[in-house]
Every structure is written in C-alpha cells, then in structure tokens.
Amino acid sequence: MNGCIDKGAYKNALALGSSSLSRGLVGLAASLALLAGGAGVVNADDAPTYRETNLGLYVTAREAFELLEQNESALLIDVRDPVEIKFTGFAEPTDIHVPWVLADTAQFDKEGSTWPMVRNTDFEAQVAAALEAHRASADTPIIVMCRSGATRSAPAADAIAEMGFSEVYSVSDGFEGGTLSEGDSKGVRARDGWRNSGLPWSYEIDPDVAWYESQ
C-alpha cells in the first residue's frame, strides 16, 4: 500500500536477506536465527503457536481492509506457505509475503500422512529487509495475516514488534476464516476471513510481492 516502495529494491531485499539492513536489525535477526537453531529450518514444533500477541492489537479481515484504505502507509504482510497461497488465494492489497513456517518436502511424516512444517528461520531478516524497502517507520501500521489467525500471525506479529515496531496487528480471522459447524459444508472454511468477507483477493500473485527462497 505504501506508494514510496522501490519494488526492485524489495525483490533484492528478499533475495539478499539482511544485506541492506541497518546494523541494529542485522544484529537482531542474527540473534533470533541463532536462537531458532541457526541457518536453515527447524521443526515447526519448535515454533511458537498462539493467538494473543504481546502488543494486544487485533483486527478482523474487514477492519484490516478499512485500515489499509484509510492509511496509505499501512502494510499488509501474509505469513502463509507459498503452496497454501497457490491453492487458496491471495489478498490483493498484500504488500509483503514472508512465510512463518514452510512445508518441508525433503521429509515425509508417515504417522501424520503429510509433509512436516518447518520454521522459516530467515523470517526476521527477510521481513526486516522488506519493511526497510517499504520505508516503514516505528509507528507504521503493520497487519499480519495467516490462514485463520490461530497459530502463525500472532507469533509473527510478536517477532516484528521485537524489531521496534509499535503498531503490529494480527488478523483474528485470517485469510480463510473459520469452519462451518453444520450443514453439507461442515468443516469447510467459509465463515469470516478475508476471502469470505467480500474483500479483494485473487489466485494471481503479484510477482513483486511473492516470496521465494534466497539463492
């Protein structure tokens, strides 16, 4: 949403990680990466999952859209896995995409009959670089969204707040919203959330926003 962003700089920031960060943010990102287990990925079981943030700032998807419309400096960050976005869609006003956890296709959980999720230990450095590319200031409204607001947006928002940002919101109903409790579509995520609230979304992902692994 920030009209001042240099999109070339944003893509370079994601590719180069912390190369363009200020010294303070580099130190913070490096420390958090070490605490998380160093470079690469760690099992998602080691990544915190919760709904309540340290700042206690929350918005519904509708309120998030209103904030983005009213404040052109506000930024929307999607922290979902890229494959998840590919099949469920993307909020059109998204400014930054950096996943909190990722599906690890190098392993397979036979007991769970699925691929395990692993923590993106580069999250802090990549988000900090993207926020710098957007020229975000300490009081820039930052909105963090995952699938349903249940496990990823809150810890991701806390990580961003630890960087010194004071207005970091978690979207309480996320992109897909909650599941229906009855009827033929019981269990389907068709209640609230960005996608079910008549807000702009698409399966087409802006290449200047899409996350990709650093080479």
Secondary structure as GFF3:
##gff-version 3
##sequence-region A 1 215
A	DSSP	alpha_helix	7	16	.	.	.	ID=ss1
A	DSSP	alpha_helix	23	36	.	.	.	ID=ss2
A	DSSP	beta_strand	41	43	.	.	.	ID=ss3
A	DSSP	three_ten_helix	44	46	.	.	.	ID=ss4
A	DSSP	beta_strand	58	59	.	.	.	ID=ss5
A	DSSP	alpha_helix	61	70	.	.	.	ID=ss6
A	DSSP	beta_strand	75	78	.	.	.	ID=ss7
A	DSSP	alpha_helix	82	88	.	.	.	ID=ss8
A	DSSP	beta_strand	90	91	.	.	.	ID=ss9
A	DSSP	beta_strand	96	97	.	.	.	ID=ss10
A	DSSP	beta_strand	101	103	.	.	.	ID=ss11
A	DSSP	beta_strand	117	120	.	.	.	ID=ss12
A	DSSP	alpha_helix	123	133	.	.	.	ID=ss13
A	DSSP	beta_strand	142	145	.	.	.	ID=ss14
A	DSSP	alpha_helix	153	161	.	.	.	ID=ss15
A	DSSP	beta_strand	168	171	.	.	.	ID=ss16
A	DSSP	beta_strand	178	179	.	.	.	ID=ss17
A	DSSP	beta_strand	189	191	.	.	.	ID=ss18
A	DSSP	beta_strand	201	202	.	.	.	ID=ss19
###
